[in-house]
Amino acid sequence: MGALRITLRRSSIGYAKDQKATVRSLGLRRLHQSVVRPDTPSVRGMIQKIRHLVHVEPVAETGETP
């Protein structure tokens, strides 16, 4: 299973409390901070909820030999 790099691009100030809580639950605390999370349905759901605040990109699997 892959992983996703999630970067907080916009502040959650002025948005609903549940959106702020979602940002925090992903481990994002500061603008332009990135975290790597597994590509699971629950993480995808959280990203969908705050898609207007974050940038998401896939992360290459580590440990693979070319």
A tleap script that builds the chain and sets N, CA, C and O, in Angstrom:
source leaprc.protein.ff14SB
mol = sequence {
  NMET GLY ALA LEU ARG ILE THR LEU ARG ARG
  SER SER ILE GLY TYR ALA LYS ASP GLN LYS
  ALA THR VAL ARG SER LEU GLY LEU ARG ARG
  LEU HIE GLN SER VAL VAL ARG PRO ASP THR
  PRO SER VAL ARG GLY MET ILE GLN LYS ILE
  ARG HIE LEU VAL HIE VAL GLU PRO VAL ALA
  GLU THR GLY GLU THR CPRO
}
set mol.1.N position { 0.855 -1.183 0.000 }
set mol.1.CA position { 0.000 0.000 0.000 }
set mol.1.C position { 0.891 1.234 0.000 }
set mol.1.O position { 1.953 1.236 0.623 }
set mol.2.N position { 0.470 2.267 -0.686 }
set mol.2.CA position { 1.251 3.479 -0.829 }
set mol.2.C position { 1.090 4.430 0.340 }
set mol.2.O position { 0.426 4.142 1.335 }
set mol.3.N position { 1.724 5.570 0.173 }
set mol.3.CA position { 1.657 6.614 1.185 }
set mol.3.C position { 1.383 7.941 0.486 }
set mol.3.O position { 1.603 8.090 -0.716 }
set mol.4.N position { 0.900 8.892 1.267 }
set mol.4.CA position { 0.575 10.220 0.754 }
set mol.4.C position { 1.304 11.281 1.551 }
set mol.4.O position { 1.371 11.203 2.777 }
set mol.5.N position { 1.852 12.278 0.862 }
set mol.5.CA position { 2.429 13.439 1.533 }
set mol.5.C position { 1.359 14.516 1.520 }
set mol.5.O position { 0.882 14.920 0.460 }
set mol.6.N position { 0.987 14.977 2.707 }
set mol.6.CA position { -0.072 15.971 2.862 }
set mol.6.C position { 0.566 17.254 3.382 }
set mol.6.O position { 1.236 17.239 4.415 }
set mol.7.N position { 0.362 18.362 2.676 }
set mol.7.CA position { 0.948 19.647 3.035 }
set mol.7.C position { -0.163 20.647 3.301 }
set mol.7.O position { -1.070 20.809 2.484 }
set mol.8.N position { -0.094 21.318 4.448 }
set mol.8.CA position { -1.080 22.347 4.795 }
set mol.8.C position { -0.743 23.620 4.033 }
set mol.8.O position { 0.285 24.247 4.289 }
set mol.9.N position { -1.604 24.001 3.101 }
set mol.9.CA position { -1.359 25.171 2.258 }
set mol.9.C position { -2.121 26.413 2.703 }
set mol.9.O position { -1.678 27.532 2.447 }
set mol.10.N position { -3.261 26.231 3.364 }
set mol.10.CA position { -4.052 27.366 3.826 }
set mol.10.C position { -4.367 27.179 5.294 }
set mol.10.O position { -4.452 26.051 5.779 }
set mol.11.N position { -4.539 28.275 5.995 }
set mol.11.CA position { -4.855 28.236 7.415 }
set mol.11.C position { -6.289 27.777 7.635 }
set mol.11.O position { -7.171 28.022 6.812 }
set mol.12.N position { -6.502 27.111 8.755 }
set mol.12.CA position { -7.854 26.662 9.100 }
set mol.12.C position { -8.624 27.715 9.900 }
set mol.12.O position { -9.749 27.466 10.333 }
set mol.13.N position { -8.021 28.886 10.096 }
set mol.13.CA position { -8.704 29.970 10.798 }
set mol.13.C position { -9.934 30.386 9.995 }
set mol.13.O position { -9.845 30.606 8.787 }
set mol.14.N position { -11.068 30.491 10.658 }
set mol.14.CA position { -12.291 30.910 10.003 }
set mol.14.C position { -13.128 29.756 9.476 }
set mol.14.O position { -14.222 29.973 8.956 }
set mol.15.N position { -12.628 28.537 9.603 }
set mol.15.CA position { -13.382 27.369 9.162 }
set mol.15.C position { -13.997 26.664 10.369 }
set mol.15.O position { -13.672 26.978 11.514 }
set mol.16.N position { -14.868 25.730 10.105 }
set mol.16.CA position { -15.596 25.038 11.168 }
set mol.16.C position { -14.648 24.255 12.088 }
set mol.16.O position { -13.553 23.858 11.688 }
set mol.17.N position { -15.097 24.049 13.319 }
set mol.17.CA position { -14.283 23.350 14.306 }
set mol.17.C position { -13.934 21.941 13.869 }
set mol.17.O position { -12.832 21.463 14.138 }
set mol.18.N position { -14.867 21.265 13.192 }
set mol.18.CA position { -14.573 19.895 12.769 }
set mol.18.C position { -13.476 19.870 11.705 }
set mol.18.O position { -12.716 18.904 11.635 }
set mol.19.N position { -13.380 20.903 10.885 }
set mol.19.CA position { -12.303 20.970 9.900 }
set mol.19.C position { -10.968 21.251 10.581 }
set mol.19.O position { -9.941 20.690 10.197 }
set mol.20.N position { -10.982 22.115 11.583 }
set mol.20.CA position { -9.759 22.367 12.346 }
set mol.20.C position { -9.286 21.099 13.040 }
set mol.20.O position { -8.090 20.814 13.084 }
set mol.21.N position { -10.236 20.338 13.584 }
set mol.21.CA position { -9.899 19.093 14.264 }
set mol.21.C position { -9.335 18.071 13.279 }
set mol.21.O position { -8.441 17.300 13.628 }
set mol.22.N position { -9.843 18.063 12.070 }
set mol.22.CA position { -9.330 17.144 11.051 }
set mol.22.C position { -7.894 17.490 10.685 }
set mol.22.O position { -7.062 16.597 10.530 }
set mol.23.N position { -7.600 18.771 10.547 }
set mol.23.CA position { -6.232 19.208 10.255 }
set mol.23.C position { -5.296 18.733 11.363 }
set mol.23.O position { -4.221 18.196 11.096 }
set mol.24.N position { -5.715 18.937 12.599 }
set mol.24.CA position { -4.877 18.520 13.735 }
set mol.24.C position { -4.720 17.007 13.813 }
set mol.24.O position { -3.644 16.513 14.147 }
set mol.25.N position { -5.781 16.271 13.508 }
set mol.25.CA position { -5.720 14.818 13.611 }
set mol.25.C position { -4.794 14.214 12.551 }
set mol.25.O position { -4.278 13.111 12.732 }
set mol.26.N position { -4.586 14.927 11.459 }
set mol.26.CA position { -3.619 14.478 10.465 }
set mol.26.C position { -2.193 14.800 10.888 }
set mol.26.O position { -1.240 14.348 10.253 }
set mol.27.N position { -2.040 15.577 11.954 }
set mol.27.CA position { -0.712 15.916 12.456 }
set mol.27.C position { -0.166 17.218 11.911 }
set mol.27.O position { 1.025 17.495 12.046 }
set mol.28.N position { -1.017 18.016 11.299 }
set mol.28.CA position { -0.578 19.292 10.726 }
set mol.28.C position { -0.777 20.406 11.743 }
set mol.28.O position { -1.869 20.574 12.286 }
set mol.29.N position { 0.277 21.160 11.995 }
set mol.29.CA position { 0.218 22.224 12.995 }
set mol.29.C position { 0.551 23.594 12.422 }
set mol.29.O position { 0.026 24.604 12.892 }
set mol.30.N position { 1.417 23.642 11.410 }
set mol.30.CA position { 1.853 24.919 10.850 }
set mol.30.C position { 1.649 24.946 9.343 }
set mol.30.O position { 1.598 23.900 8.696 }
set mol.31.N position { 1.532 26.142 8.789 }
set mol.31.CA position { 1.434 26.286 7.343 }
set mol.31.C position { 2.680 25.721 6.666 }
set mol.31.O position { 3.788 25.857 7.184 }
set mol.32.N position { 2.501 25.101 5.536 }
set mol.32.CA position { 3.557 24.517 4.710 }
set mol.32.C position { 4.252 23.331 5.375 }
set mol.32.O position { 5.289 22.873 4.895 }
set mol.33.N position { 3.694 22.836 6.469 }
set mol.33.CA position { 4.218 21.618 7.087 }
set mol.33.C position { 3.681 20.422 6.321 }
set mol.33.O position { 2.518 20.411 5.918 }
set mol.34.N position { 4.522 19.413 6.119 }
set mol.34.CA position { 4.109 18.200 5.428 }
set mol.34.C position { 4.204 17.007 6.358 }
set mol.34.O position { 5.095 16.929 7.204 }
set mol.35.N position { 3.278 16.083 6.193 }
set mol.35.CA position { 3.307 14.820 6.916 }
set mol.35.C position { 3.077 13.704 5.899 }
set mol.35.O position { 2.465 13.918 4.852 }
set mol.36.N position { 3.574 12.519 6.220 }
set mol.36.CA position { 3.358 11.358 5.365 }
set mol.36.C position { 2.425 10.418 6.105 }
set mol.36.O position { 2.690 10.031 7.242 }
set mol.37.N position { 1.342 10.058 5.459 }
set mol.37.CA position { 0.336 9.169 6.046 }
set mol.37.C position { 0.060 8.033 5.069 }
set mol.37.O position { 0.191 8.214 3.859 }
set mol.38.N position { -0.319 6.869 5.579 }
set mol.38.CA position { -0.651 5.754 4.680 }
set mol.38.C position { -1.897 6.066 3.857 }
set mol.38.O position { -2.781 6.802 4.295 }
set mol.39.N position { -1.947 5.500 2.674 }
set mol.39.CA position { -3.074 5.724 1.776 }
set mol.39.C position { -4.194 4.749 2.132 }
set mol.39.O position { -4.329 3.686 1.525 }
set mol.40.N position { -4.994 5.134 3.131 }
set mol.40.CA position { -6.098 4.301 3.598 }
set mol.40.C position { -7.410 5.047 3.374 }
set mol.40.O position { -7.403 6.265 3.195 }
set mol.41.N position { -8.526 4.338 3.382 }
set mol.41.CA position { -9.816 5.018 3.198 }
set mol.41.C position { -10.094 6.090 4.260 }
set mol.41.O position { -10.690 7.121 3.948 }
set mol.42.N position { -9.677 5.862 5.491 }
set mol.42.CA position { -9.939 6.864 6.535 }
set mol.42.C position { -9.130 8.136 6.299 }
set mol.42.O position { -9.644 9.238 6.489 }
set mol.43.N position { -7.882 7.997 5.891 }
set mol.43.CA position { -7.059 9.173 5.587 }
set mol.43.C position { -7.609 9.889 4.359 }
set mol.43.O position { -7.650 11.119 4.328 }
set mol.44.N position { -8.034 9.132 3.344 }
set mol.44.CA position { -8.634 9.741 2.158 }
set mol.44.C position { -9.893 10.535 2.515 }
set mol.44.O position { -10.144 11.594 1.940 }
set mol.45.N position { -10.674 10.032 3.452 }
set mol.45.CA position { -11.872 10.737 3.886 }
set mol.45.C position { -11.540 12.045 4.581 }
set mol.45.O position { -12.207 13.058 4.369 }
set mol.46.N position { -10.489 12.020 5.423 }
set mol.46.CA position { -10.067 13.255 6.092 }
set mol.46.C position { -9.560 14.272 5.072 }
set mol.46.O position { -9.850 15.463 5.180 }
set mol.47.N position { -8.806 13.801 4.087 }
set mol.47.CA position { -8.305 14.699 3.047 }
set mol.47.C position { -9.466 15.309 2.270 }
set mol.47.O position { -9.446 16.500 1.958 }
set mol.48.N position { -10.463 14.511 1.961 }
set mol.48.CA position { -11.624 15.001 1.217 }
set mol.48.C position { -12.333 16.118 1.979 }
set mol.48.O position { -12.834 17.070 1.381 }
set mol.49.N position { -12.368 15.991 3.294 }
set mol.49.CA position { -13.062 16.979 4.123 }
set mol.49.C position { -12.352 18.336 4.118 }
set mol.49.O position { -13.001 19.380 4.194 }
set mol.50.N position { -11.027 18.319 4.028 }
set mol.50.CA position { -10.258 19.568 4.082 }
set mol.50.C position { -9.470 19.785 2.791 }
set mol.50.O position { -8.395 20.385 2.817 }
set mol.51.N position { -9.991 19.308 1.675 }
set mol.51.CA position { -9.269 19.375 0.403 }
set mol.51.C position { -8.957 20.807 -0.024 }
set mol.51.O position { -8.024 21.025 -0.797 }
set mol.52.N position { -9.717 21.783 0.462 }
set mol.52.CA position { -9.483 23.178 0.114 }
set mol.52.C position { -8.330 23.795 0.913 }
set mol.52.O position { -7.916 24.919 0.629 }
set mol.53.N position { -7.810 23.072 1.905 }
set mol.53.CA position { -6.728 23.582 2.747 }
set mol.53.C position { -5.391 22.897 2.504 }
set mol.53.O position { -4.352 23.413 2.915 }
set mol.54.N position { -5.399 21.744 1.843 }
set mol.54.CA position { -4.185 20.940 1.741 }
set mol.54.C position { -3.813 20.646 0.295 }
set mol.54.O position { -4.627 20.779 -0.619 }
set mol.55.N position { -2.562 20.244 0.117 }
set mol.55.CA position { -2.062 19.728 -1.156 }
set mol.55.C position { -1.599 18.303 -0.880 }
set mol.55.O position { -0.905 18.050 0.105 }
set mol.56.N position { -1.984 17.374 -1.752 }
set mol.56.CA position { -1.680 15.960 -1.541 }
set mol.56.C position { -0.911 15.426 -2.736 }
set mol.56.O position { -1.256 15.701 -3.885 }
set mol.57.N position { 0.148 14.651 -2.451 }
set mol.57.CA position { 0.901 14.003 -3.516 }
set mol.57.C position { 1.331 12.623 -3.059 }
set mol.57.O position { 1.582 12.418 -1.871 }
set mol.58.N position { 1.421 11.678 -3.975 }
set mol.58.CA position { 1.848 10.330 -3.594 }
set mol.58.C position { 3.333 10.306 -3.276 }
set mol.58.O position { 4.105 11.109 -3.801 }
set mol.59.N position { 3.725 9.380 -2.412 }
set mol.59.CA position { 5.115 9.211 -2.027 }
set mol.59.C position { 5.560 7.853 -2.556 }
set mol.59.O position { 4.862 6.850 -2.407 }
set mol.60.N position { 6.736 7.844 -3.177 }
set mol.60.CA position { 7.273 6.596 -3.701 }
set mol.60.C position { 7.578 5.642 -2.549 }
set mol.60.O position { 8.024 6.062 -1.481 }
set mol.61.N position { 7.336 4.371 -2.776 }
set mol.61.CA position { 7.631 3.357 -1.765 }
set mol.61.C position { 9.133 3.318 -1.513 }
set mol.61.O position { 9.921 3.391 -2.455 }
set mol.62.N position { 9.532 3.205 -0.256 }
set mol.62.CA position { 10.950 3.112 0.072 }
set mol.62.C position { 11.330 1.643 0.187 }
set mol.62.O position { 10.493 0.796 0.497 }
set mol.63.N position { 12.579 1.357 -0.061 }
set mol.63.CA position { 13.047 -0.009 0.071 }
set mol.63.C position { 12.901 -0.839 -1.195 }
set mol.63.O position { 13.271 -2.014 -1.208 }
set mol.64.N position { 12.371 -0.251 -2.255 }
set mol.64.CA position { 12.230 -0.982 -3.496 }
set mol.64.C position { 13.519 -0.856 -4.294 }
set mol.64.O position { 14.167 0.190 -4.285 }
set mol.65.N position { 13.881 -1.914 -4.974 }
set mol.65.CA position { 15.049 -1.855 -5.843 }
set mol.65.C position { 14.590 -1.687 -7.274 }
set mol.65.O position { 13.647 -2.348 -7.708 }
set mol.66.N position { 15.244 -0.812 -8.009 }
set mol.66.CA position { 14.805 -0.548 -9.386 }
set mol.66.C position { 15.066 -1.693 -10.326 }
set mol.66.O position { 14.746 -1.603 -11.512 }
savepdb mol mol.pdb
quit
